[in-house]
Amino acid sequence: MPNGNKLSIAKAKAMIKAFEAHEIERIPGMDPKTIAIGHKLDLALLEEFMQAIKDDANSARINAVRIYLAKSKRASDEPELYDIVLVPVLDDDKDLHTVYDKKELAGDLTTLIGNSLPCPNVCPRAFHC
């Protein structure tokens, strides 16, 4: 069974609207403008990420990417915003880097991505998304 499928535009729109409605319903009084509906990552960063996966010693066993939902601060004077973290997944369904636990990781890893720009509806410091 594949992990993911191609979507029609109608299905993609319905899924995004359902997420937005759920988040607004889940947190009473939440300003819909604070819900990051999308996350923008630079293409060059994604290409570097894919090359790092190909260059990794475990590359033959990497068959997917898991996307974790997260929150992060872009600047010290801004609130925490929705974010994502991308982690390669091995063929035994384990993450290449265990980020979803309480252990500390050492070193600077090239096969982890985060700090996306929450676009198009939430743009910190009035960036144009």
C-alpha positions as CSV (number, residue, x, y, z in Angstrom):
1,M,0.0,0.0,0.0
2,P,1.5,3.4,-1.0
3,N,2.2,6.0,1.6
4,G,0.4,8.9,-0.1
5,N,-1.5,9.5,-3.3
6,K,-1.8,12.1,-5.9
7,L,-4.8,14.4,-5.3
8,S,-7.3,16.2,-7.5
9,I,-7.6,20.0,-6.8
10,A,-11.1,19.4,-5.4
11,K,-9.9,16.8,-3.0
12,A,-7.0,19.0,-1.9
13,K,-9.3,22.0,-1.3
14,A,-11.7,19.9,0.7
15,M,-9.0,18.4,2.9
16,I,-7.5,21.9,3.6
17,K,-10.9,23.3,4.5
18,A,-11.7,20.4,6.8
19,F,-8.4,21.0,8.6
20,E,-9.1,24.7,9.0
21,A,-12.6,24.1,10.3
22,H,-11.4,21.5,12.7
23,E,-8.7,23.8,14.2
24,I,-11.2,26.7,14.5
25,E,-13.7,24.3,16.3
26,R,-11.0,22.8,18.5
27,I,-9.8,26.1,20.0
28,P,-12.7,28.3,20.9
29,G,-12.0,32.0,20.1
30,M,-9.0,31.1,18.0
31,D,-8.3,33.7,15.3
32,P,-8.4,31.8,12.0
33,K,-5.5,34.0,10.8
34,T,-3.2,32.3,13.2
35,I,-3.8,28.8,11.8
36,A,-1.0,28.1,9.2
37,I,-2.8,26.4,6.4
38,G,0.4,25.9,4.3
39,H,4.1,25.7,4.8
40,K,6.6,27.0,2.3
41,L,10.1,25.5,1.9
42,D,12.6,26.7,-0.6
43,L,13.2,24.4,-3.6
44,A,17.0,24.6,-3.1
45,L,16.6,23.4,0.5
46,L,14.4,20.5,-0.6
47,E,17.0,19.6,-3.3
48,E,19.8,19.7,-0.7
49,F,17.6,17.5,1.6
50,M,17.0,14.9,-1.2
51,Q,20.7,14.9,-2.0
52,A,21.6,14.4,1.6
53,I,19.3,11.4,1.7
54,K,20.9,10.0,-1.4
55,D,24.3,10.5,0.2
56,D,23.4,9.0,3.5
57,A,24.9,5.6,4.5
58,N,21.3,4.3,4.9
59,S,20.1,5.7,1.5
60,A,19.1,2.3,0.1
61,R,16.8,1.8,3.1
62,I,15.1,5.2,3.0
63,N,11.8,4.9,1.3
64,A,9.7,7.8,2.7
65,V,9.7,11.1,4.5
66,R,7.6,11.7,7.6
67,I,6.3,15.2,8.2
68,Y,5.8,16.1,11.9
69,L,3.5,18.9,12.9
70,A,5.3,21.4,15.2
71,K,5.4,24.9,16.5
72,S,8.4,27.3,16.4
73,K,9.4,30.9,16.9
74,R,10.9,32.7,13.9
75,A,12.0,35.7,15.9
76,S,12.1,36.3,19.7
77,D,9.4,39.0,19.5
78,E,6.9,36.8,17.6
79,P,4.5,34.1,18.9
80,E,5.0,30.4,18.3
81,L,3.6,29.5,14.9
82,Y,2.6,26.2,13.3
83,D,5.5,24.5,11.6
84,I,6.6,21.2,10.2
85,V,9.7,19.0,10.5
86,L,10.7,16.6,7.7
87,V,12.5,13.4,8.6
88,P,13.6,10.5,6.3
89,V,12.0,7.1,7.1
90,L,13.6,3.7,6.8
91,D,12.0,0.7,5.2
92,D,11.2,-0.7,8.7
93,D,9.1,2.4,9.3
94,K,11.5,3.9,11.8
95,D,12.7,7.5,11.4
96,L,16.3,8.0,10.4
97,H,16.6,10.5,13.2
98,T,14.5,9.9,16.3
99,V,13.0,13.4,16.9
100,Y,9.7,12.3,18.4
101,D,11.0,11.4,21.9
102,K,12.7,13.1,24.8
103,K,16.3,12.2,24.0
104,E,18.7,14.9,23.0
105,L,20.3,14.8,19.6
106,A,23.9,15.7,19.0
107,G,25.4,17.2,15.9
108,D,24.1,19.2,13.0
109,L,22.1,16.9,10.7
110,T,21.6,17.7,7.0
111,T,18.6,15.3,6.7
112,L,16.3,17.3,8.9
113,I,14.2,20.3,7.7
114,G,12.0,22.7,9.6
115,N,11.3,26.4,10.1
116,S,8.9,26.6,7.2
117,L,7.2,29.9,6.3
118,P,3.6,29.5,7.3
119,C,1.9,30.5,4.1
120,P,-0.3,31.6,2.4
121,N,-2.6,32.8,5.2
122,V,-0.2,33.5,8.1
123,C,2.9,35.5,7.2
124,P,5.1,36.7,10.0
125,R,6.3,40.3,9.8
126,A,4.0,40.9,6.8
127,F,6.1,38.8,4.4
128,H,4.5,38.3,1.1
129,C,4.1,34.5,0.7
